[in-house]
């Protein structure tokens, strides 16, 4: 019978040591904290993998920490940008708050009543200055009515965008355009405090998340219930949709008639102002943009 060549204890121990050293070397090479990886420069252009978000909490929306917003001061002459200290932070998720937006949001019932009284007193002064009698029957309660009306017409200052959306974000494997058009809006021109009215079309191409259809109209309503200019209103709506669901692109077109242009000044009834804001693939892809513009023109 042939004898078997069995390794002795020393040979086994040596082999085990070699195997362990090889495993340690492999682990060290694969480790992300290895010195060779630390010495390599970061690659900014590497594609990042994004995973669909599930809307478990409203705090996940970009509105909660949207950074800085409406400028407080007039920029220096020749400067197109604001310094960070001149911008209003938005930790409350209000979306472009003004200087007194947060104080209005957090006002107590007593403070709200005092606010309306101040406005009513100011309206009474206006009535006197234009040559009217604020004490006559038809105008007796006009200051109070106007104060309440202007608070309602600017209620968008008190609306948190995450609350407007109300978690109506859903996972859906849909990658074609979603369009809601003919959304009626009315707002107040911040230059003359007179209304402008019109219609808005909002479209986006989902990136695995879709937004409840009514929320597009509610976002438009929230921003229109502030003192506005049409150009800013159009852009704010587009950015709000972009922050909410991170789609591949957003497009907003608005057509409106401004009473500050028809009742006074140049007095041109029927003049229509059109503004647009294109983000993402609507800006970079001409065919996508043309499809959107064709759809909003069709009846």
Secondary structure, 3 states (H helix, E strand, C coil): CCCCCCCCHHHHHHHHHHHHHHHHHHHHHHCCCCHHHHHCCCCCCCCCCCCCCCCCCHHHCHHHHCCEEEECCCCCCCCCCCCHHHEEECCCCCCCCCCCHHHHHCCCHHHHHHHHHHHHHHHHHHHHHCCCCCCCHHHCCHHHHHHHHHHHHCHHHHCCHHHHHCCCEEECCCCCEEEEEEEEEEEEECCCCCEEEEEEEEEEECCCEEECHHHHHHHHHHHHCCEECHHHHHHHHHHHHHHHHCCCEEEEEEEEEEHHHHCCCCCCCCCCEEEEEEEEHHHHCHHHHHHHHHHHHCC
